[in-house]
């Protein structure tokens, strides 16, 4: 027999099933679960170690245009479906040498807005607010600047302090913890004009026990994110990169029932980074999904980043 919480969850699921428009309300709230404000996607060159004692900050601007949404068991919802997102992120870091290791603590504070949200012709109120901040560190286990070889591990946690109200269809915060463990490898190939960056991340999620106006429980399986970049350095201070990002697994459940959403996404990325001065770098990236299952299709992503070190 279900316990008290289980009975409430089952009752909420029955109510949702009896009111189709509220299913849409819940699905709309999942359009960007974990994207973009909480995302920690890496860029080409991010795995190159920085010297001891360097402090820096970075600002990011993100714009995303989303179209159709795919729901497992239903298929694509294309007609009058989509949304637009803008976000900004502040990040700061400092490097430390501890024996043979380089350790770089980092934090990210995002703010975002989602607007023009529509699902099957139904307009849904957007949202603005703070995303969940992320704190962690990157630890370099191997460094060979002469050959351009670096191997590091990242560890981050997203803390559920972002803007969240279970009564709203759209939320910026996720109301749950997310843990990110990433291994990164970089190496020059052919010459110092070309390099590859490889990233593999395991993502783990706690439950959101106050999901939707019915106060249900949202659970998500662990997911895997893979990223790869090929970069060309035509001159000192300039990096041109093409990349791939794939996200796998991560099935979602509402009170134990699959909701048809998961983190199954494949994206192509193109970026240009340029040193504007010895202490300032600018990066511009344009990306697009090429396949999505169990989520919303990102038709266009434009991202800029400025980094200052001192």
Buried (B, 14 or more C-beta within 10 A) or exposed (E): EEEEEEEBBBBBBEEBEEEEEBBBBBBBBBBBBBBBBBBBBBBBBBBBBBEEEBEBEBEBBBBBBBBBBBBBEEEBBEEEBBBBBBBBBBBBBBBEEEEEEBBBBBBBBBBBBBEEBBBBEBEBEBBEBBBBBBBBBBBBEEBEEEEBBBBBEBEBBBBBEBBBBBEBBBBBBBBBBBBBBBBBBBBBEEEEEBBBBBBBBBBBBBBBBBBBBBBBBBBBBEBBBBBBBBBEBEEEEEBBBBBBBBBBBBBBBBBEBEBBBBBBBBBEBEBBBBBEEEEBBEBBBEBBBEEBBBBBBBEBBBBBBBBBBE
